[in-house]
Every structure is written in C-alpha cells, then in structure tokens.
Amino acid sequence: MTRTHWSIDLGTTNSLIARWMGTHAETVVLEDICAREPAWNTPLIPSVVCFEDADRGFVGAQAFAAEEVLRATFAGRLTPLARSFKRVLARDSRQPVAEIGSQAISARQCATVFLREILRVTAEREQSLTSHAIPRWNILRRALAWIRREGLVNDLTMTVPIESFEAYRMELQSIARKLGVQHFRTLDEPVAAALGYGVDLTDDRNLLVVDFGGGTLDIALVRTALGGAPGARPHGVGHRKAEVMAARGLNLGGETVDEWVTEMACAKLSAHVETMRPAIRAQAEAVKKELSGKVLTTQDTYFRLPGGDELVVSRQEFLETLQARGLYDTVETVVSAVIGDARHRMSVADIDAILLVGGSTLLPGIRDLFERLFGANRVHYWKPFEAVVEGAAIYGAGYYVDQIIHHDYAIRVYSEQANCPQYEMLIKRGTAYPTPEGFETRYYSVAPKQQLFSLPVCEVGLAGRLALDWKQSRNGHYYWQPKGTEEAECVMALNEGDAIRLYPPGAGSQARLRVDFTIDSDRWLCATVHDLLRSRDIRTNDRVIRLR
C-alpha cells in the first residue's frame, strides 16, 4: 500500500495541514478546529491551545471561545490559554507558555497537545471518509484498513523557518515520534513555498521566496531544476529538485505589527493607557487585517474600549506607522542582503519570479514594494497561505532538495589579548553539503601538562540581526567578539563536555593536533583528529554535531 504523505506548517499565528493526493497537494479542511480567513477563504488553524489539564486541551478555533473570559480572570499573568508558543519552542522548549491551576505548561507540552489534536482530528476525518467508502458488508476490506492504520498520519513533513536552530528541528522530530509518526522530515519554509506555488518547472527557475508570517520574515533565493538527483526517492514527483542559493531571516512578523498597532492606538488615549492596553492589544490583529484590506485611505475602523467607547483609527495612520517603524526599509534591506549573498551566481535580472507567502505579505505596501523592485509581472501573490504546507506535502512525495547550511558555526576559543572567550569561524552560512573530504583543516596546540582537549562547537544565528562583526585575523581565520546581549541571543553551544584524552600530556607550544572537518549528506559535521606527536589518528570521521 502506498503511504499517504502529510504535511503541517506550524505557524506562529496560524497553522495548516495538507496531504499529497497522488498528482497534487491539497490543503485539508478540519472544520471543527479551523477558522476561515475572510479575504482568501483559507481554512487556517489558529495556533492556540486552551488547556483542560497539563495533557489535554482545546486547540484552534475551539480555544478562542474562552479567550475573553480568561483575559479578564488572569490579567497580567499566565493563563490556561497559550498563543505564539512556536517562538518559545524554537529557543527554549522548557519555558512556560501557559498555566493550569498552579502547574506551568512548557512550550514543548503545548506543541505536543496542539499537534496531537490536529493529528487526532485528521485521523477521525480520514477514517470517517474511509468507512463511508467501504461497503458495510466488506468485512475483509474494513479489517485490512484497520490493520494498515489507514487514516492515521504516519508520514509527516513539517516546515521550519530559515533562522531556527537545529534544536527546533529535533524538538519537532521528538514530538512527532511521541505521537506515533513513523516517517518524519523537515523542510525550510521558503523551499516549501517554492514547491507549493505551482511555478512552471519544465525549465530551470530562479525564485525569490518571501515568507512573511506571524513571527518571522524569511527571504530565500531558490533554484529549481529538472534532472536526476542522486539519492532522490524514486516515487512521487521524482526527478525535480530545488537548491537554496542564499537565505536570510528576521524576527519580524505579524505579531510585531500587532504591537505597533497597539502602540499607535494607545498614543491616542489621553488617560488610563495601561488599563486600556490589554483590550486594545486583544483587538490589534483584527484591526490590522481590516486596515490592510481597505482601499481608500480615508476609511476608518475602531477599537471597542471597556465601557462601550470607541477609539477610531484611520488607514492613513496605519500606513504612517508602518513607514515610521521602518517596515519597508527593513524588508528591502533583507532582500538586498539575500541577492548580495548570491551575486557570484546570479543577478537580479536572472530572478524569474517572486513568490509572496504568509499573512503579513497582505500588509499594505508590501506587494507594491516588490512590484516596484522587480516588476508586477514577476510577483506571485495569490497563494499566501497554502503554498508552504502544500509544498511540504510535495516534498514528502519525493521532490529532491539540495540545501545549504543556514547558520554560521564557530569554535569557542579563549582570547588572551581580550582576556575573554571569542568565536572562531568554522562553517559559514551558505556552505553547500555534502563537502569533499578535508574541506576545512585546523591545527591546535595544547598547554603544558594538558590531558584533555575539547573543541566546543557553537551554532551562531543572527537572532534578528542582519550581520555580526566577524573580523579576519592574521592567520586567515575569522573571529567574533560578542557585545552586550549578542552571545545570549545568537549562540547555542552544541557539544559541551565532549573531550579527547591526550597521552602523553601536552608539552611545548608547537601544534599538537590536526583536525580535518567535513559535512556529510545528512548535515553531520564530522571530524578526523590526528595526533601529530604520535603520528596517529585519535578519532576518524567522527560525527560531532548535526548542522542547521
């Protein structure tokens, strides 16, 4: 029996589920928990959980009914209602995002309950359709359907933001395995969008994918091509492949704009600002959508304040806020950075299409910005919500993807000159994998009588920044000295405690170890450690950490 390939786009604000239909991908409508997006009639599942206890809860549209009551009851502290848990899951899955009774609910627990409910409702829907399709008298066929677990989600692809750490992928995989998913994979959201937008792939295509959702802005240059791909799964859409040439991401999304709208409205109040702020923040998303959908700049909308008063805001005020906050300048800067990263391989004229995905691409002026930069004929905007999840389903069916390493990876070393740790660049973002053997070689000395040697490898993301201050040293390598909160926000240590015992112990100042690094096809950083003193390998092609 052919496996059914499912996909989930877990979003900061809304999520979707899709399946591969054999010839195309289709977004699945889960009426019990979805809410229709008014402009495009898309069946979005709000990324919200209302907990009954630590292991059970209502999700999606069902969780909204309790929101107003909970806000009044639990003002100023955690409630049984969890929203925007994706951001926390991506950084620290143990951090609380809700509370039931006196028990804190972590982002990991929240994501588990949310995904479990989606899979449960999906399975009930599929089993209902299967039971209706099989005649009651066909007991053998019904028994086979039960044995084969037909309707259950066993093969799943989930999408991840460009700027997420590898730990986020591992969290999703762990949750999926716990929920009974046997075949699990992840795919970068911009690549999924490129696959899901229905671009003609009979020829090679260069696509600029703009994924502007509730939590992040991810922009990537993706090249799609026909032709055989080594290692591609033989089923499904087969011999087509996609390659990420450059990508950048920022922690900027619809929720950020909601905060701007809240501040815009609060600035119009003459008194009781902090008292009114929770009610205004609760309506900010709806007001943002209404103002984004209006055509005339003279049209207004309003916030309903406690006590029945109305606070009127205009679309012109909204546009001025977006401009003042630097939204358009920021987006254009990220676009320029991505194109700059790929300038050695292509020019702006080589870009065949710009694909807009994510609800925040519907903000006024965003589509106009890209039409001004690239021409209206190249901008595709008519599939803002389904492209990512449907592209992930296509990938699950066999679309081969060549990807790049999206974060920098560095070795934490001690700077005697600065008298503090610093980071030595090892793998630069944009590196294609797998790499040839010994693509990066480093030599290290050890201190007199030193018996243990370790190389702490760290994942270095930008955490919303456009760049970090890497400086080239006289030895040709690049080093970064974090400032302020950069280290806490941008660095994730990956192999703390992994050490090599040296025998005999260190002596003198000459190089003692040579380390040859490679990246294999599964994104593992591998190291061969050679003891120069003893002329022997201590470790051979040893897997160190998995790269993002």
DRENNUVO-709388 format. One line per 10 residues: their letters; for each residue x, y, z of C-alpha. Coordinates in nm, 2 decimals. Layout:
N
A) X,Y,Z | ...
END
This chain:
548
MTRTHWSIDL) 0.00,0.00,0.00 | 0.13,0.35,-0.09 | 0.19,0.57,0.21 | -0.01,0.89,0.24 | 0.22,1.19,0.27 | 0.10,1.46,0.51 | 0.25,1.80,0.59 | 0.20,2.06,0.87 | 0.30,2.42,0.85 | 0.32,2.51,1.22
GTTNSLIARW) 0.29,2.89,1.22 | 0.33,3.15,1.50 | -0.03,3.27,1.44 | -0.20,3.01,1.23 | -0.12,2.65,1.11 | -0.23,2.43,0.82 | -0.23,2.07,0.73 | -0.21,1.92,0.38 | -0.18,1.59,0.20 | -0.04,1.45,-0.12
MGTHAETVVL) -0.32,1.33,-0.35 | -0.11,1.13,-0.59 | -0.10,1.40,-0.85 | -0.11,1.72,-0.65 | -0.11,1.85,-0.29 | -0.43,1.97,-0.12 | -0.49,2.16,0.20 | -0.71,1.97,0.44 | -1.02,2.13,0.59 | -1.07,2.05,0.96
EDICAREPAW) -1.40,2.22,1.02 | -1.40,2.16,1.39 | -1.09,2.35,1.47 | -1.02,2.58,1.17 | -1.12,2.94,1.12 | -1.18,3.06,0.76 | -0.96,3.35,0.66 | -1.21,3.61,0.53 | -1.01,3.75,0.23 | -0.90,3.42,0.08
NTPLIPSVVC) -1.14,3.17,0.25 | -0.84,2.96,0.36 | -0.90,2.70,0.64 | -0.65,2.83,0.89 | -0.60,2.65,1.23 | -0.52,2.92,1.49 | -0.20,2.83,1.68 | -0.38,2.84,2.01 | -0.43,2.59,2.29 | -0.67,2.62,2.58
FEDADRGFVG) -0.57,2.36,2.84 | -0.81,2.15,3.04 | -0.52,1.99,3.23 | -0.15,1.95,3.16 | -0.20,1.69,2.89 | -0.53,1.79,2.73 | -0.68,2.10,2.57 | -0.89,2.26,2.30 | -0.70,2.38,2.00 | -0.76,2.62,1.71
AQAFAAEEVL) -1.09,2.79,1.68 | -1.23,2.59,1.97 | -0.98,2.77,2.20 | -1.10,3.11,2.11 | -1.43,3.09,2.29 | -1.25,3.10,2.63 | -1.01,3.38,2.54 | -1.21,3.69,2.66 | -1.31,3.52,2.99 | -0.95,3.41,3.06
RATFAGRLTP) -0.81,3.75,2.98 | -1.03,3.92,3.24 | -0.97,3.64,3.50 | -0.60,3.61,3.46 | -0.50,3.96,3.38 | -0.12,4.02,3.39 | -0.01,3.65,3.44 | 0.00,3.32,3.26 | -0.34,3.17,3.17 | -0.46,2.82,3.05
LARSFKRVLA) -0.46,2.98,2.70 | -0.13,2.96,2.51 | -0.06,3.16,2.20 | 0.26,3.22,2.00 | 0.42,2.91,2.15 | 0.63,2.85,1.84 | 0.87,3.13,1.91 | 0.94,2.99,2.26 | 0.96,2.63,2.13 | 1.23,2.74,1.88
RDSRQPVAEI) 1.45,2.89,2.15 | 1.38,2.72,2.49 | 1.12,2.44,2.48 | 1.11,2.42,2.86 | 1.00,2.78,2.91 | 0.64,2.81,3.04 | 0.38,2.95,2.80 | 0.06,2.88,3.00 | -0.05,2.77,3.34 | -0.33,2.54,3.46
GSQAISARQC) -0.40,2.56,3.83 | -0.06,2.60,3.98 | 0.12,2.39,3.72 | 0.32,2.56,3.45 | 0.29,2.44,3.09 | 0.60,2.44,2.88 | 0.63,2.52,2.51 | 0.71,2.16,2.45 | 0.39,2.04,2.62 | 0.19,2.30,2.44
ATVFLREILR) 0.32,2.20,2.10 | 0.26,1.83,2.18 | -0.10,1.89,2.27 | -0.16,2.11,1.97 | -0.01,1.87,1.72 | -0.18,1.57,1.89 | -0.52,1.73,1.85 | -0.45,1.82,1.48 | -0.34,1.46,1.41 | -0.64,1.32,1.60
VTAEREQSLT) -0.90,1.53,1.42 | -0.73,1.45,1.09 | -0.74,1.08,1.16 | -1.11,1.09,1.26 | -1.18,1.27,0.94 | -0.99,1.03,0.72 | -1.13,0.72,0.90 | -1.48,0.86,0.86 | -1.42,0.90,0.48 | -1.27,0.55,0.46
SHAIPRWNIL) -1.56,0.39,0.64 | -1.81,0.56,0.41 | -1.61,0.45,0.11 | -1.61,0.08,0.21 | -1.94,-0.11,0.20 | -2.05,-0.24,0.54 | -2.07,-0.60,0.40 | -1.70,-0.59,0.30 | -1.56,-0.70,0.64 | -1.23,-0.81,0.49
RRALAWIRRE) -1.16,-0.47,0.34 | -1.25,-0.30,0.67 | -1.02,-0.53,0.86 | -0.73,-0.45,0.62 | -0.80,-0.08,0.66 | -0.77,-0.12,1.04 | -0.45,-0.33,1.02 | -0.29,-0.09,0.78 | -0.38,0.20,1.01 | -0.55,0.38,0.72
GLVNDLTMTV) -0.63,0.74,0.81 | -0.36,0.78,1.07 | -0.08,1.02,1.00 | 0.23,0.80,0.98 | 0.43,1.00,0.72 | 0.48,1.37,0.80 | 0.68,1.67,0.68 | 0.69,1.98,0.89 | 0.83,2.32,0.78 | 1.08,2.52,0.98
PIESFEAYRM) 1.19,2.89,0.95 | 1.54,2.96,0.80 | 1.66,3.12,1.12 | 1.56,2.84,1.35 | 1.83,2.64,1.53 | 1.88,2.27,1.48 | 1.74,2.21,1.83 | 1.40,2.32,1.69 | 1.40,2.05,1.43 | 1.49,1.80,1.69
ELQSIARKLG) 1.21,1.91,1.91 | 0.96,1.87,1.63 | 1.10,1.53,1.55 | 1.08,1.42,1.91 | 0.72,1.53,1.94 | 0.63,1.36,1.61 | 0.78,1.03,1.72 | 0.60,1.05,2.05 | 0.27,1.10,1.86 | 0.33,0.78,1.65
VQHFRTLDEP) 0.47,0.93,1.33 | 0.70,0.67,1.18 | 0.84,0.87,0.88 | 0.93,1.23,0.97 | 1.12,1.50,0.79 | 1.16,1.88,0.80 | 1.18,2.13,0.52 | 1.28,2.50,0.52 | 0.97,2.72,0.47 | 1.10,2.92,0.17
VAAALGYGVD) 1.18,2.60,-0.02 | 0.84,2.46,0.06 | 0.68,2.78,-0.07 | 0.87,2.74,-0.40 | 0.75,2.39,-0.44 | 0.39,2.48,-0.35 | 0.33,2.79,-0.56 | 0.27,2.60,-0.89 | 0.55,2.77,-1.08 | 0.62,2.61,-1.42
LTDDRNLLVV) 0.92,2.38,-1.37 | 0.96,2.25,-1.72 | 1.27,2.47,-1.73 | 1.52,2.58,-1.46 | 1.38,2.86,-1.24 | 1.53,3.11,-1.01 | 1.28,3.21,-0.74 | 1.29,3.47,-0.47 | 1.06,3.34,-0.19 | 0.93,3.59,0.06
DFGGGTLDIA) 0.78,3.42,0.36 | 0.64,3.69,0.58 | 0.42,3.53,0.85 | 0.32,3.59,1.21 | 0.66,3.56,1.37 | 0.94,3.58,1.11 | 1.04,3.73,0.78 | 1.23,3.47,0.58 | 1.36,3.55,0.23 | 1.54,3.30,0.02
LVRTALGGAP) 1.67,3.25,-0.34 | 1.58,2.91,-0.46 | 1.68,2.74,-0.79 | 1.45,2.47,-0.92 | 1.56,2.23,-1.19 | 1.48,1.91,-1.37 | 1.72,1.62,-1.39 | 1.82,1.32,-1.19 | 1.92,1.37,-0.83 | 2.14,1.12,-0.65
GARPHGVGHR) 1.97,0.98,-0.35 | 1.62,1.10,-0.45 | 1.34,0.88,-0.35 | 1.20,0.70,-0.66 | 0.84,0.76,-0.60 | 0.61,1.07,-0.65 | 0.73,1.37,-0.84 | 1.07,1.22,-0.87 | 1.34,1.39,-1.07 | 1.29,1.75,-0.99
KAEVMAARGL) 1.50,1.92,-0.73 | 1.54,2.26,-0.56 | 1.85,2.43,-0.43 | 1.87,2.71,-0.18 | 2.13,2.96,-0.30 | 2.10,3.22,-0.03 | 1.87,3.30,0.26 | 1.82,3.55,0.54 | 1.57,3.58,0.82 | 1.45,3.83,1.08
NLGGETVDEW) 1.23,3.80,1.39 | 0.98,4.04,1.23 | 0.62,3.94,1.16 | 0.25,4.00,1.21 | 0.28,3.99,1.58 | 0.54,4.27,1.57 | 0.30,4.48,1.36 | 0.02,4.40,1.61 | 0.24,4.56,1.88 | 0.29,4.86,1.66
VTEMACAKLS) -0.09,4.89,1.61 | -0.13,4.87,1.99 | 0.12,5.15,2.05 | -0.04,5.36,1.77 | -0.38,5.33,1.94 | -0.26,5.38,2.29 | -0.08,5.70,2.18 | -0.42,5.85,2.10 | -0.55,5.79,2.46 | -0.54,6.09,2.70
AHVETMRPAI) -0.56,5.88,3.02 | -0.58,5.52,3.16 | -0.34,5.39,2.89 | -0.22,5.09,3.09 | -0.58,5.00,3.19 | -0.69,5.00,2.83 | -0.38,4.84,2.67 | -0.49,4.47,2.72 | -0.82,4.53,2.55 | -0.65,4.72,2.26
RAQAEAVKKE) -0.38,4.45,2.22 | -0.65,4.18,2.20 | -0.81,4.36,1.91 | -0.49,4.47,1.73 | -0.48,4.18,1.49 | -0.84,4.22,1.38 | -0.79,4.60,1.33 | -0.47,4.53,1.14 | -0.65,4.30,0.90 | -0.93,4.54,0.85
LSGKVLTTQD) -0.70,4.83,0.78 | -0.49,4.62,0.54 | -0.80,4.53,0.34 | -0.92,4.88,0.29 | -0.87,5.05,-0.05 | -0.93,5.42,0.04 | -0.70,5.60,0.28 | -0.99,5.79,0.42 | -1.16,5.49,0.56 | -1.15,5.43,0.93
TYFRLPGGDE) -1.20,5.15,1.18 | -1.22,5.14,1.56 | -1.12,4.97,1.88 | -1.41,4.90,2.12 | -1.29,5.00,2.47 | -1.42,4.88,2.81 | -1.73,5.07,2.89 | -1.85,5.08,2.53 | -1.65,5.37,2.40 | -1.48,5.36,2.06
LVVSRQEFLE) -1.13,5.46,1.96 | -1.12,5.55,1.59 | -0.80,5.49,1.38 | -0.76,5.55,1.01 | -0.58,5.36,0.74 | -0.36,5.66,0.68 | -0.24,5.65,1.05 | -0.17,5.28,1.00 | 0.04,5.34,0.68 | 0.23,5.62,0.86
TLQARGLYDT) 0.31,5.38,1.15 | 0.44,5.11,0.92 | 0.66,5.37,0.75 | 0.78,5.53,1.07 | 0.87,5.19,1.22 | 1.09,5.12,0.91 | 0.89,4.82,0.78 | 0.95,4.88,0.41 | 1.32,4.98,0.46 | 1.38,4.67,0.66
VETVVSAVIG) 1.22,4.43,0.41 | 1.41,4.60,0.12 | 1.74,4.57,0.32 | 1.69,4.19,0.37 | 1.61,4.15,0.00 | 1.93,4.33,-0.09 | 2.13,4.11,0.15 | 2.00,3.79,0.01 | 2.07,3.90,-0.35 | 2.41,4.01,-0.24
DARHRMSVAD) 2.48,3.67,-0.09 | 2.41,3.51,-0.43 | 2.57,3.77,-0.65 | 2.85,3.54,-0.76 | 2.59,3.30,-0.91 | 2.32,3.53,-1.05 | 2.19,3.88,-1.09 | 1.85,4.05,-1.03 | 1.76,4.01,-1.39 | 1.80,3.63,-1.36
IDAILLVGGS) 1.52,3.60,-1.10 | 1.22,3.45,-1.28 | 0.95,3.50,-1.01 | 0.89,3.65,-0.66 | 0.67,3.43,-0.45 | 0.49,3.60,-0.16 | 0.37,3.38,0.12 | 0.25,3.44,0.47 | -0.03,3.66,0.60 | 0.20,3.96,0.65
TLLPGIRDLF) 0.25,3.99,0.28 | -0.10,4.12,0.27 | 0.00,4.43,0.47 | -0.05,4.75,0.26 | 0.26,4.84,0.06 | 0.44,4.50,0.07 | 0.32,4.38,-0.26 | 0.37,4.73,-0.41 | 0.73,4.72,-0.28 | 0.82,4.40,-0.46
ERLFGANRVH) 0.64,4.51,-0.78 | 0.85,4.83,-0.77 | 1.17,4.64,-0.72 | 1.11,4.35,-0.97 | 0.81,4.44,-1.19 | 0.45,4.34,-1.14 | 0.47,4.06,-1.40 | 0.72,3.87,-1.18 | 0.54,3.89,-0.85 | 0.31,3.60,-0.75
YWKPFEAVVE) 0.09,3.68,-0.46 | -0.23,3.47,-0.50 | -0.14,3.18,-0.27 | -0.02,3.34,0.05 | -0.13,3.07,0.30 | -0.14,2.73,0.13 | 0.19,2.74,-0.07 | 0.42,2.64,0.22 | 0.21,2.35,0.35 | 0.13,2.22,0.01
GAAIYGAGYY) 0.50,2.25,-0.09 | 0.59,2.04,0.21 | 0.35,1.77,0.10 | 0.51,1.77,-0.25 | 0.85,1.73,-0.08 | 0.72,1.44,0.12 | 0.61,1.27,-0.20 | 0.96,1.27,-0.34 | 1.08,1.61,-0.45 | 1.46,1.62,-0.40
VDQIIHHDYA) 1.60,1.93,-0.23 | 1.97,2.04,-0.23 | 2.00,2.27,0.07 | 2.27,2.49,0.23 | 2.38,2.54,0.59 | 2.18,2.84,0.72 | 2.37,2.93,1.03 | 2.74,3.01,1.10 | 2.92,2.75,1.31 | 3.22,2.85,1.52
IRVYSEQANC) 3.46,2.71,1.78 | 3.46,2.89,2.11 | 3.83,2.97,2.20 | 3.99,3.19,2.46 | 4.14,3.52,2.36 | 4.44,3.60,2.57 | 4.45,3.95,2.42 | 4.09,4.03,2.52 | 4.10,3.81,2.83 | 3.77,3.65,2.74
PQYEMLIKRG) 3.61,3.39,2.51 | 3.56,3.46,2.14 | 3.44,3.26,1.84 | 3.65,3.12,1.56 | 3.45,3.07,1.23 | 3.44,2.71,1.12 | 3.14,2.67,0.88 | 3.00,2.98,0.71 | 2.63,3.01,0.64 | 2.56,2.93,0.27
TAYPTPEGFE) 2.80,2.63,0.26 | 2.66,2.36,0.04 | 2.67,2.00,0.16 | 2.80,1.73,0.14 | 3.15,1.87,0.13 | 3.47,1.70,-0.01 | 3.70,1.53,0.24 | 3.91,1.76,0.45 | 3.74,2.08,0.32 | 3.84,2.26,0.64
TRYYSVAPKQ) 4.16,2.18,0.83 | 4.27,2.34,1.16 | 4.59,2.30,1.38 | 4.58,2.33,1.76 | 4.85,2.35,2.02 | 4.79,2.24,2.38 | 4.92,2.37,2.71 | 5.20,2.20,2.91 | 5.07,1.90,3.10 | 4.72,1.94,2.94
QLFSLPVCEV) 4.55,1.60,2.94 | 4.21,1.68,2.79 | 4.13,1.87,2.47 | 3.79,1.99,2.36 | 3.66,2.20,2.07 | 3.32,2.35,2.18 | 3.13,2.39,1.85 | 2.85,2.65,1.87 | 2.57,2.74,1.64 | 2.57,3.11,1.57
GLAGRLALDW) 2.24,3.26,1.44 | 2.17,3.63,1.37 | 1.87,3.65,1.60 | 1.71,3.92,1.40 | 2.03,4.10,1.31 | 2.15,4.15,0.95 | 2.51,4.06,1.04 | 2.76,4.00,1.32 | 3.10,4.17,1.34 | 3.33,3.89,1.22
KQSRNGHYYW) 3.69,4.01,1.17 | 3.97,3.84,0.98 | 4.29,3.76,1.18 | 4.65,3.73,1.06 | 4.61,3.35,1.04 | 4.34,3.40,0.78 | 4.05,3.28,1.00 | 3.76,3.50,1.11 | 3.68,3.58,1.48 | 3.38,3.73,1.65
QPKGTEEAEC) 3.38,3.90,1.99 | 3.02,3.93,2.12 | 2.90,4.25,2.26 | 2.61,4.32,2.50 | 2.34,4.05,2.47 | 2.47,3.91,2.14 | 2.61,3.59,2.29 | 2.30,3.51,2.49 | 2.07,3.57,2.19 | 2.28,3.44,1.90
VMALNEGDAI) 2.49,3.15,2.03 | 2.38,2.79,2.11 | 2.65,2.55,2.24 | 2.61,2.21,2.09 | 2.88,1.96,2.22 | 2.97,2.08,2.57 | 3.16,1.81,2.77 | 3.29,1.63,2.46 | 3.67,1.59,2.52 | 3.97,1.39,2.39
RLYPPGAGSQ) 4.22,1.25,2.63 | 4.58,1.32,2.53 | 4.87,1.08,2.60 | 5.13,1.19,2.66 | 5.00,1.52,2.80 | 5.08,1.85,2.63 | 5.44,1.98,2.61 | 5.58,2.29,2.43 | 5.40,2.54,2.21 | 5.40,2.37,1.87
ARLRVDFTID) 5.09,2.24,1.71 | 4.99,1.90,1.86 | 4.66,1.82,1.68 | 4.54,1.85,1.32 | 4.16,1.84,1.28 | 4.01,1.77,0.94 | 3.64,1.87,0.91 | 3.38,1.76,0.66 | 3.00,1.78,0.63 | 2.81,1.46,0.52
SDRWLCATVH) 2.49,1.43,0.32 | 2.28,1.42,0.65 | 2.42,1.76,0.77 | 2.66,1.60,1.02 | 2.98,1.78,1.09 | 3.25,1.51,1.10 | 3.60,1.54,1.24 | 3.92,1.34,1.20 | 4.16,1.42,1.48 | 4.53,1.34,1.42
DLLRSRDIRT) 4.79,1.35,1.69 | 5.10,1.50,1.53 | 5.33,1.39,1.81 | 5.23,1.02,1.79 | 5.16,1.03,1.41 | 4.82,0.85,1.46 | 4.45,0.93,1.43 | 4.27,0.97,1.77 | 3.93,0.99,1.60 | 3.84,0.91,1.24
NDRVIRLR) 3.54,1.07,1.06 | 3.37,1.11,1.40 | 3.02,1.27,1.39 | 3.04,1.58,1.61 | 2.71,1.77,1.58 | 2.43,1.80,1.32 | 2.42,2.13,1.14 | 2.12,2.35,1.06
END
